[in-house]
Amino acid sequence: MKTKTIGFIGGGRITKIFLKAFQNKKVAFENVKVFEPNGDTLSALKDLFPEIEAAESVEDAAKQQLVVLAVHPPVMAETLAAIKDVVTEDTQVLSLAPKVTIAKIAGALGTAKVIRMIPNATSFINKGYNPVAFHPETDKKAKKSFMKLVKALGKNFEVEENKLEGYAIVSAMLPTYFWFQWEEMLKVAETTGLDEKEAKKAVEASLKKSLSIFFKSGMSADEVKDLIPVKPIGEAEAQIKEIYQTKLLGLYEKIKA
């Protein structure tokens, strides 16, 4: 079923994630426009999604019914300035960037139809965990309509806007803290004699069950950790914790509104 027109300003990773989630669930739009100044990035996106139309300008993309601001905070001000005369009272604006508040976006564009979301990479497989904040004037009907539209992304839930940057640190970016470790464990597994299939199965199954016992067993963190007496990299634990504290909290200070 055709839903509405959508325009992406920015054709990078997050736009690819959105388009893939919609494609997986066969969510069709009357028209999809993407403005991306980098020709290689745009070409790669069109290879994956031939149905999209390249917008000739930022303003062209902003003429759609839903305008997705898929740009980084440093260029948000100039992006808003470029589209402010194109956005109408019927335009819905969705920002995917941290730091820049709904109030700032609404003030720059002269509209209350502003939404912010911090999407997860797992939305690519329709399994995202995506916090959403609405302009205070958004009514229940409009909220419900938007949530239905983005249902393909995964679990989308409303939060207070001042919590979005926290979710960016502890949820949206979280996989990057672990993916390289899981990759390294696959290498260790194969070095110790497991074949590729066995390695993947062992690491995946163990990770899933480890999450279950940590979050759902009812035991404290210390009780769970005490179940395994040997901790081969325990001597590096303090250093790893310090990295989490300094790097992640330092980044939070930079991106919070």
Legacy VTK file of the C-alpha trace (Angstrom):
# vtk DataFile Version 3.0
C-alpha trace
ASCII
DATASET POLYDATA
POINTS 257 float
0.000 0.000 0.000
1.324 3.454 -0.916
1.835 5.509 2.214
3.197 8.973 1.384
6.185 10.736 -0.120
9.461 10.782 1.762
12.644 12.776 1.277
16.026 12.038 2.828
18.571 14.805 3.246
21.741 12.748 3.447
22.222 9.399 1.752
24.671 7.697 4.098
24.469 4.718 6.424
21.307 5.643 8.294
19.362 6.302 5.099
20.466 2.889 3.834
19.230 1.347 7.083
15.823 3.015 6.760
15.407 2.037 3.117
16.439 -1.562 3.811
13.983 -1.854 6.692
11.180 -0.544 4.480
12.229 -2.855 1.643
12.276 -5.920 3.919
8.703 -5.259 5.020
7.550 -4.184 1.561
6.638 -0.697 2.742
5.968 1.287 -0.424
5.952 5.052 -0.872
4.528 7.076 -3.706
7.927 8.664 -4.104
11.324 8.478 -2.365
13.823 11.255 -2.952
17.358 11.404 -1.575
19.672 14.392 -1.612
23.296 13.296 -1.259
26.113 15.545 -2.549
28.653 12.702 -2.654
28.211 11.047 -6.032
29.779 7.733 -5.016
27.582 7.460 -1.931
24.462 8.242 -3.939
25.412 5.794 -6.684
25.953 3.000 -4.143
22.568 3.736 -2.591
20.797 3.656 -5.961
22.445 0.314 -6.732
20.752 -1.105 -3.643
17.472 0.740 -4.087
16.890 1.512 -7.792
13.457 2.936 -7.071
14.764 6.018 -5.259
15.010 9.330 -7.062
18.041 11.572 -6.706
16.950 14.990 -5.483
18.562 17.858 -7.339
18.909 19.948 -4.186
18.249 20.008 -0.464
15.125 22.016 -1.175
13.908 19.390 -3.648
14.119 16.633 -1.026
12.374 18.874 1.516
9.273 19.163 -0.689
8.201 15.650 0.311
5.542 15.015 2.951
8.017 13.421 5.372
11.483 14.977 5.415
14.204 12.948 7.129
17.207 14.946 8.312
19.954 12.318 8.064
22.828 14.748 8.583
25.389 15.273 11.340
24.905 18.020 13.961
27.629 20.337 12.573
25.730 20.810 9.295
22.239 20.874 10.776
22.034 24.678 11.004
22.864 25.218 7.328
20.502 22.401 6.337
17.627 23.966 8.249
18.388 27.357 6.744
18.316 25.831 3.258
14.895 24.209 3.639
13.017 26.689 5.841
11.247 28.328 2.891
10.211 24.956 1.441
8.755 23.364 4.564
5.009 23.927 4.809
2.385 23.379 7.499
1.791 19.927 6.021
5.454 18.855 6.173
6.523 16.400 8.839
10.188 16.649 9.812
12.150 13.776 11.336
15.644 14.440 12.670
18.012 11.523 13.300
20.800 13.637 14.774
21.785 13.988 18.417
22.443 17.346 20.080
20.090 19.531 18.008
16.820 19.864 19.903
13.253 19.815 18.681
12.882 23.414 19.841
15.821 24.527 17.700
14.554 22.671 14.638
10.993 23.921 15.110
12.208 27.481 15.627
14.355 27.403 12.505
11.615 25.941 10.318
8.573 27.580 11.827
6.692 24.332 12.347
5.657 22.172 15.286
5.608 18.985 13.208
9.058 17.926 14.364
10.127 14.490 15.598
13.495 13.193 16.737
14.636 9.569 16.691
17.895 7.812 17.571
17.731 4.676 15.387
19.761 1.504 15.846
21.751 -0.257 13.141
19.673 -3.369 13.853
16.762 -1.592 12.176
18.480 -2.887 9.021
16.973 -6.293 9.855
13.783 -4.799 11.326
15.023 -5.362 14.878
15.844 -1.813 15.944
15.373 -0.405 19.436
14.581 3.179 18.555
13.655 5.950 21.015
11.419 8.695 19.643
10.635 12.183 20.971
7.830 14.391 19.664
7.256 18.127 19.686
5.116 18.972 22.770
2.233 20.055 20.535
2.020 16.687 18.751
-1.348 15.042 19.372
-1.993 11.342 19.966
-3.337 10.753 16.471
-0.204 12.176 14.851
2.041 10.130 17.160
0.160 6.943 16.356
0.342 7.652 12.624
4.111 8.173 12.737
4.732 5.071 14.831
2.728 3.026 12.342
4.751 4.465 9.460
8.121 3.487 10.986
6.972 0.145 12.395
9.216 -1.664 9.910
12.294 -0.406 11.754
11.595 -2.548 14.813
10.601 -1.492 18.316
9.981 2.259 18.399
9.039 3.847 21.705
8.424 7.363 22.979
10.838 8.926 25.480
11.528 12.346 26.948
13.717 14.283 24.554
16.488 14.848 27.112
17.093 11.085 27.201
17.804 10.685 23.489
21.541 11.307 23.763
21.751 8.748 26.566
20.125 6.194 24.281
22.593 7.150 21.567
25.473 6.139 23.850
24.047 3.045 25.563
21.956 1.668 22.705
22.569 3.043 19.216
26.373 2.919 19.481
26.497 -0.099 21.806
27.134 -2.769 19.141
30.384 -1.048 18.152
31.748 -1.690 21.636
31.391 -5.451 21.161
31.296 -6.431 17.483
35.090 -6.419 17.074
35.415 -8.541 20.224
33.000 -11.128 18.857
34.939 -11.158 15.590
38.149 -11.772 17.506
36.530 -14.625 19.447
35.682 -16.335 16.154
39.359 -16.162 15.234
40.357 -17.589 18.622
37.811 -20.390 18.232
39.193 -21.430 14.850
42.745 -21.239 16.144
41.823 -23.641 18.933
40.486 -26.212 16.471
36.847 -25.386 15.802
35.798 -25.043 12.192
34.056 -21.887 11.002
30.548 -23.269 11.485
31.310 -24.565 14.971
32.965 -21.305 15.937
29.993 -19.178 14.895
27.522 -21.474 16.620
29.517 -21.588 19.864
30.074 -17.839 20.106
26.518 -16.895 19.101
24.851 -19.414 21.416
27.065 -18.491 24.360
26.449 -14.780 23.885
22.683 -15.235 23.750
22.627 -17.332 26.924
25.025 -14.966 28.673
22.638 -12.088 28.042
19.749 -14.130 29.380
21.441 -15.077 32.632
22.744 -11.553 33.222
19.442 -9.760 32.640
16.776 -12.373 33.412
18.106 -14.711 36.115
17.228 -12.406 39.005
20.800 -12.582 40.280
22.973 -9.541 40.895
25.817 -8.735 38.516
28.350 -9.959 41.085
26.471 -13.241 41.558
26.421 -13.868 37.822
30.129 -13.086 37.436
30.941 -15.426 40.320
29.551 -18.419 38.383
32.784 -18.678 36.376
35.879 -18.922 38.623
38.508 -18.411 35.910
38.667 -14.970 34.323
41.479 -15.029 31.739
41.373 -11.299 30.971
40.308 -10.200 34.445
43.551 -8.320 34.983
42.542 -5.942 32.179
39.077 -5.320 33.619
39.964 -2.055 35.369
41.532 -0.678 32.204
38.510 -1.654 30.107
36.149 -0.031 32.606
38.198 3.151 32.489
37.914 3.194 28.703
34.144 2.913 28.969
33.976 5.734 31.489
36.316 8.148 29.754
35.462 7.489 26.105
31.711 7.039 26.377
30.957 9.676 28.979
33.313 12.036 27.193
31.406 11.487 23.966
28.113 11.988 25.774
29.262 15.389 26.984
29.977 16.346 23.372
26.664 15.225 21.893
24.166 16.062 24.606
21.797 18.899 23.815
LINES 1 258
257 0 1 2 3 4 5 6 7 8 9 10 11 12 13 14 15 16 17 18 19 20 21 22 23 24 25 26 27 28 29 30 31 32 33 34 35 36 37 38 39 40 41 42 43 44 45 46 47 48 49 50 51 52 53 54 55 56 57 58 59 60 61 62 63 64 65 66 67 68 69 70 71 72 73 74 75 76 77 78 79 80 81 82 83 84 85 86 87 88 89 90 91 92 93 94 95 96 97 98 99 100 101 102 103 104 105 106 107 108 109 110 111 112 113 114 115 116 117 118 119 120 121 122 123 124 125 126 127 128 129 130 131 132 133 134 135 136 137 138 139 140 141 142 143 144 145 146 147 148 149 150 151 152 153 154 155 156 157 158 159 160 161 162 163 164 165 166 167 168 169 170 171 172 173 174 175 176 177 178 179 180 181 182 183 184 185 186 187 188 189 190 191 192 193 194 195 196 197 198 199 200 201 202 203 204 205 206 207 208 209 210 211 212 213 214 215 216 217 218 219 220 221 222 223 224 225 226 227 228 229 230 231 232 233 234 235 236 237 238 239 240 241 242 243 244 245 246 247 248 249 250 251 252 253 254 255 256
